[in-house]
Amino acid sequence: MAAESRHSVDTRIRERDAALRRLRRVTALGLAAAGALSVAFGELAANAFSGRSSTTTTAVTTTTKTTATQATATPPPLVSAGSDAQSAAAQAPTQSQAPPVAVSGGT
């Protein structure tokens, strides 16, 4: 009876070990397949959307000779320091006819 029991235990242990080996193999294959699929989908997405190009472009530069002309600005007219200038600065601001401006984002 002991030999028969020992035989069934050994058989169960071998079956268990074989199942664990199969599980490890399937897990490794699944991880490899998941990695390959993620690379494939990444490549597919990279090609589907416009953006940076993987091709090399050469830039063509052209040079043109320009002559610089110096522009002279005319100074603003001088305002006399008399009473006319002081009265113009002392006037109250006038209301404009422009529509009001709404500013968002305030608290």
Secondary structure, 3 states (H helix, E strand, C coil): CHHHHHHHHHHHHHHHHHHHHHHHHHHHHHHHHHHHHHHHHHHHHHHHCCCCCCCCCCCCCCCCCCCCCCCCCCCCCCCCCCHHHHHHHCCCCCCCCCCCCCCCCCC
